[in-house]
Amino acid sequence: MLTKKQLQLLEFIHKRLQSDGVPPSFDEMKAALDLRSKSGIHRLITALEERGFIRRLAHRARAIEIIRLPESIGGEPAGFTPRIIQGGGNEPDHSIRPANTDPVTLSAVELPVMGRIAAGVPIAAISHASHQVAVPTSMISQGGEHYALEVKGDSMIEAGINDGDVVVIRHADSADNGDVVVALVQDQEATLKRYFREGGSIALEAANPAYETRVYPEDQVKVQGRLVGLIRTY
C-alpha cells in the first residue's frame, strides 16, 4: 500500500508522461507536492522503486520507467505495458519506446570491483581489485575493457546513483560533455561526476545541489572510464 504522498507523486509522474512524453524534473515534483527539499522527493521515488511501481535508469538523466500503476489511478495489472522515457544530458530526449515484454535469457560476466569511488568530494585513487561482481552482459560493450566500483557518498543521487551502489565502468580516456565519468584529479584522487569541457578547463559536476561544481585545468583531470550501468542490492 502506498502512502498519500507516494500516490500523489506516482500520479503526477504518470500524468506528465501521458501529456508531455517526458518525466518531470525533481524541482517540478517538489513544487507539485509542496515539499521543502528535493531530498523528500528522492525518498519518495526510492520508495516507489522499492515497491515495484517505477524503475530508474541510472545512466540516463531524468529517465523513469513506469512498471505498474495502482487501480486508483488507472492501473491495469493484467495488461499494462510500461513505457521507458529516455533523457540525456541537460535536455530530455523526447523519444518513447515500449518496454520489451518478450522473455529473454539472461547471462552475466564477472568484473573486478576496484574499490570505492566518491560520489562527493574526491577520495584516494582506485588501485586494486577487492572482489568480483556478476554483471549482466547487456551492460557490457563488445571489445571494451570494463570494471566495477562501489559508490561512496550522495552527490549523484539526482542521477539515480546512491551511496552503496555498484557502478559498471567502461575504460576510456576521453568523454563527451554530459557523460558520467570516473575522473582522476591531480593524479591522486578519483571521483564519479558529470564531465564538461570548456576551453582549457574541465568541470566535474555533481547531481546534488548540496555539492558545488569543481573546475580544474585540463592537465589536472584524467578520464578513467565512462558509466555504462549500475547494480543495486536491497
C-alpha positions in Angstrom: 0.0 0.0 0.0 1.3 3.5 -0.9 1.2 6.5 1.4 -0.7 9.6 0.3 2.5 11.4 -0.8 3.8 8.3 -2.7 0.5 8.0 -4.6 0.4 11.7 -5.4 3.9 11.6 -6.8 3.2 8.5 -8.9 0.1 10.1 -10.3 1.9 13.3 -11.1 4.7 11.4 -12.9 2.1 9.3 -14.8 0.2 12.4 -15.9 3.3 14.2 -17.1 4.4 11.1 -19.1 1.0 10.9 -20.7 0.7 14.6 -21.5 4.3 15.6 -22.4 6.1 12.3 -23.1 8.9 13.2 -20.6 9.1 12.8 -16.8 9.1 15.9 -14.6 12.2 17.3 -13.0 12.9 17.0 -9.3 12.1 20.7 -8.9 8.7 20.2 -10.6 8.0 17.2 -8.4 8.9 19.2 -5.3 6.6 22.1 -6.3 3.7 19.8 -7.2 3.8 18.0 -3.8 4.6 21.2 -1.9 7.8 19.8 -0.3 10.6 21.9 1.1 13.5 20.0 -0.3 14.4 17.6 -3.2 15.6 15.0 -0.6 12.0 14.3 0.2 11.3 13.6 -3.5 14.3 11.3 -3.6 12.9 9.3 -0.6 9.5 9.0 -2.3 11.0 7.9 -5.6 13.1 5.3 -3.8 10.0 4.0 -2.0 8.1 3.7 -5.3 11.1 1.9 -6.9 11.3 -0.5 -3.9 7.6 -1.3 -4.2 7.9 -2.1 -7.8 5.9 0.8 -9.3 8.8 2.6 -11.1 12.4 1.9 -12.2 15.1 4.5 -12.6 17.6 4.2 -15.4 20.7 5.4 -13.6 22.9 6.0 -16.6 20.5 8.4 -18.2 19.4 11.8 -16.9 15.7 12.1 -16.0 14.8 8.6 -17.1 11.9 6.7 -15.4 10.2 3.5 -16.4 6.7 3.0 -15.0 6.3 -0.7 -14.3 2.8 -0.7 -12.9 0.1 1.6 -11.6 -2.4 1.1 -8.7 -6.0 0.7 -9.9 -6.9 4.0 -8.2 -5.0 5.9 -10.9 -5.9 3.7 -13.9 -3.6 0.7 -13.4 -4.2 -2.4 -15.4 -2.3 -5.2 -13.7 -3.1 -7.8 -16.3 -2.3 -5.8 -19.4 -0.4 -2.7 -18.7 2.6 -2.1 -21.0 5.3 0.1 -19.4 6.9 2.8 -21.3 10.5 3.9 -21.0 11.1 7.6 -21.2 14.7 8.4 -22.1 16.7 11.6 -21.4 20.3 12.6 -21.7 22.4 15.5 -20.6 20.7 18.7 -19.6 17.8 18.4 -22.1 15.4 15.5 -22.2 15.2 13.2 -25.2 11.5 13.1 -26.2 11.7 9.6 -27.7 9.4 7.0 -26.3 9.8 3.2 -26.8 7.7 0.4 -25.4 9.3 -1.8 -22.8 10.4 -5.2 -24.1 8.0 -7.8 -22.7 9.4 -10.8 -24.6 11.1 -13.4 -22.5 14.9 -13.3 -22.6 17.7 -15.5 -21.4 19.9 -13.5 -19.0 23.7 -14.1 -18.9 26.4 -12.5 -16.8 30.1 -12.0 -16.6 32.2 -11.3 -13.5 34.0 -8.0 -13.3 36.6 -6.9 -10.7 35.4 -4.4 -8.1 38.3 -2.0 -8.0 37.4 -0.4 -4.7 35.2 2.6 -3.7 34.7 5.7 -5.8 33.5 9.0 -4.3 30.2 10.5 -5.4 31.1 13.5 -3.3 34.5 15.0 -2.6 37.3 13.1 -4.2 38.9 10.1 -2.3 42.1 8.2 -2.7 42.6 6.8 -6.3 41.5 3.3 -7.0 44.4 0.9 -7.3 43.4 -2.7 -6.9 40.5 -5.2 -7.1 38.8 -6.1 -3.9 36.4 -8.8 -5.1 34.3 -9.8 -8.2 30.7 -8.9 -9.1 28.4 -10.6 -11.6 27.2 -8.1 -14.3 24.6 -8.7 -17.0 26.2 -9.0 -20.4 23.7 -6.4 -21.7 25.7 -3.7 -19.8 29.0 -4.7 -21.4 30.1 -3.2 -24.7 31.8 -5.5 -27.1 35.5 -5.0 -27.4 35.8 -2.8 -24.4 37.5 -3.2 -21.0 35.2 -2.9 -18.0 35.4 -2.8 -14.3 33.1 -2.0 -11.3 33.3 0.4 -8.4 31.3 0.8 -5.2 29.9 4.3 -4.8 30.6 6.2 -1.6 28.6 9.4 -1.0 25.4 11.1 -2.2 26.5 13.7 -4.7 25.0 11.8 -7.7 21.6 11.0 -6.2 19.6 13.0 -8.8 21.2 10.9 -11.5 19.8 7.8 -9.6 23.2 6.8 -8.1 23.1 6.2 -4.4 25.6 5.5 -1.7 26.5 1.8 -1.8 25.5 1.2 -5.4 28.0 -0.6 -7.7 28.6 1.2 -11.0 29.8 -0.5 -14.1 32.5 1.5 -15.9 33.9 1.1 -19.5 37.5 2.0 -19.6 38.0 5.2 -21.6 40.5 8.1 -21.6 38.1 10.7 -23.2 34.4 11.7 -22.7 31.7 13.9 -24.2 30.1 16.7 -22.3 27.4 15.4 -20.0 28.9 11.9 -19.6 29.2 10.5 -16.1 32.8 9.5 -15.7 35.5 8.3 -13.3 37.9 11.2 -13.2 41.4 11.1 -11.7 42.2 14.5 -10.3 45.8 15.6 -10.0 47.0 12.0 -10.3 45.9 11.4 -6.7 42.1 11.4 -6.2 39.3 9.6 -8.0 35.7 10.8 -8.2 32.5 10.0 -10.1 31.0 13.1 -11.7 29.4 14.5 -14.8 32.0 15.8 -17.2 32.1 19.1 -19.0 35.0 20.6 -21.0 35.1 24.3 -21.9 38.3 25.7 -23.4 41.2 24.6 -21.4 39.2 23.8 -18.3 37.3 20.7 -17.1 34.2 21.0 -14.8 33.2 18.0 -12.7 29.6 18.5 -11.8 27.6 16.7 -9.1 23.9 15.7 -9.4 23.1 17.1 -6.0 22.7 20.9 -5.3 24.5 20.4 -2.0 27.8 20.0 -3.8 29.5 22.7 -5.9 30.9 22.1 -9.4 34.6 21.8 -9.3 36.7 23.3 -12.2 40.3 22.2 -12.9 42.8 23.0 -15.6 42.6 20.2 -18.3 46.0 18.8 -17.4 44.9 18.1 -13.8 42.0 15.8 -14.8 42.3 12.4 -16.5 39.2 10.4 -17.6 39.5 6.8 -16.4 36.2 5.5 -17.8 32.5 6.2 -18.6 29.5 4.9 -16.7 27.6 2.2 -18.6 25.5 0.6 -15.9 24.5 0.3 -12.2 23.8 -2.6 -9.8 21.8 -2.1 -6.6 21.0 -4.5 -3.9 18.4 -4.2 -1.2 
